[in-house]
Amino acid sequence: MVPSFLKSAEDRGWKVERLEHLIAKKVIVGHLDGNHGSLYPRSSEFIDSGIKYISANALINGKVDLTKAKFLSIERGEQFKKGVAKSGDVLFAHNATVGPVGILETTDEFVIISTSLTYYRCNPSKIDNVYLSQFMASPSFIRQYERIMKQTTRNQIPITAQRDFYFVLPSVPEQQKIAKILSTWDKAISTTERLIENSTQQKKALMQQLLTGKKRLISTQSSFSVRDGFAKSKLGELPDDWNLSLIPNFYWFQEGPGVRKHQFTETGVKLLNGTNIQKSRVDLTTTKTHISEDEAYGGYKHFLADSGDLIIACSGISVDRFDEKIAFLEDHHLPLCMNTSTMRFKVKKDVKASLEFLRYFMMSPLFKNQIRRQITGSAQLNFGPSHVEKCYIALPSYDEQQRIAAVLINADKEIDLLEQQLADLQQEKKALMQVLLTGKKRVVVDGGKLNQSTVRLST
């Protein structure tokens, strides 16, 4: 039975076809050869070069990233006759990680796919492969496989269940134009993602230069040297006019208390948890954990946070993601009580130090490497005040601290702007998919052929 949310496309003159019919009868609108991948090879079988082997992690943004391929010998590869995809095939991740779709583009005769993937091979005279991949990334298709997943014990869409997929199909010329329009948005999205990645890498390089004095923002005749002492020497060469000392000499810090579950309340003062710090921002919108006002302003008064506090999550975080787990509190976040696995920082009284400078220092390898050395054996950062108090920070003059922080803040603003542009593009594409892939808006193609000068959207 055609899902109710797809029937409107039929009312607009489009065909809605079940995958099972497209495969079994090999007629109607398109012929799709649906197949699943090979048996998973042992890790010992992979070699440095040979026949490419890919799994779900290679499906990124509608494409197949062959740089993520592993390799099998020609002899071993010949044993996977039923699990090979060819250039132009649409690949669908159907096991564990369900949903990613990508079109395989390769000059190889074939690529071996794992059992986590299914390929759909299109007859171009019946159905366009780019249109198919776009449709499989649309909300209506996602609703189909999510409905199937609810009926299984784990995230997977078996081949038998995939035969129940339905595809909305206009004429091939209209499919091609729809695919072309949506692909234009994909290119803009990919370009913006590359800009974000490039800007992020540039910022990291700039941080390394500024926080080690390799790039100076003030005129100086200072030379470089490695400071005496094992811990200090690990920071490498630093300007001689920078003050290298333990963090507690400049900054006050405090870890949140371990508030017990029996103390939690539905209302009162919110408790800060590490999960509230996401992408270097504080998000308390989903927080349901509170402590009573009597306790917050009584026994826990010392742990009430202040506007301007620099806060971090200090438990259960990977080193790579620690950059996202550090942020500043603002007035609208308050009142807020610290909780376990979080820390807050302030500049000590009568000390010339920048809290913004500390933020970027803690995001750099200079800090993370010191913490990592203290918690050897763990892939995650789990630390507290006793670890931080053993870490060193190199501070230039207060004026240079502020200048360094200002440069890095501007770099962050540029990245934030690009990320907002990316979010806007993604939302615009989602809206286009909703109207173009359901027939709510029609692409008019004169004479049934794609004509760039006369194509227009029509309601």
C-alpha angles and dihedrals in degrees: 000000000000110000111254093237090061098048092084088068089058089052088057093055100263123128122242111203132186116232091229090061093046091054102037101042096033089208141084112063105345145354114233121186103206117193138157128228137267132278109281112261122227116260089242090064096063116100137184096265140003134085113004119246121191138183136187095291089071093065106094128160096338094312136092111240104212092187085079092057123118122210136239129189118263090247093052092042092056089065092067101070094141095046103057129112127199134211110289095028118132111230123206126193106223106164131067093333100046125189113030113127130190142168115235113230113181143139090216118105088239143340124222115236129202126240088261090072137068123196126212115201114202131208099225092213089060108032133008114236094215090052089049092052091048091049091049089056093050126107092246092056092045089054089055097055094039088057089053093047091056087064094054132072094235140017104289140113108208119213090251090056092046088063086070093062114118124211126202108223130191120176117303094251090053090046089054094050093047089049090049093052094048092044088057088061090046090056091050090048092049091048091051091047090053090049090052091049092048093047091048092051091047090051091051090051090047091050091052092051097043098043093050096043094245086125115039127199095196132052111263142157093206120139128213129250142163110245122235119259132061098261094043093047090059089069091064127213115354133172112276092229092061119098109236111194143131116293093240089064089068108021137046116217138180136189120222119253123252099255109198124235092242087062094057117111134185093236137023125067118356120241119227116231131179090251089064090070109077127164092348092306135103115240116182097161095105096039113125097164114102139162123216118265090238091060095037094054092034123043094001097044090111089061098053107120125231132219109267095030114142106229132191139182107236105181136067094006128133116233091242093055098044089094088066093050100068125081147141126259118232134197094264091059093063144138092046133153122210118241138190120303093027131096134191130207136205134176111257118246117270091014123120101221135129120232089202089056090052090052093058092041090056090050091055131083088250089075101027093054091053092051092044092055090056095051100042113170097038124099089203134063110249109162144135143189093299089062097042092051089062093054124099128219127195111219124193119199116307090251092054091045089057093046092050091049091049092053092050092045089056090050089053091050091054090051091047090053091051091048090052090050089051092051090050092051092048091050092048091051091048090053091048091050090053093057102030099046094048099045094246085127119028129213108223116216114184115234091002090285130108108261115175095200096054105034113118140156114256128188 
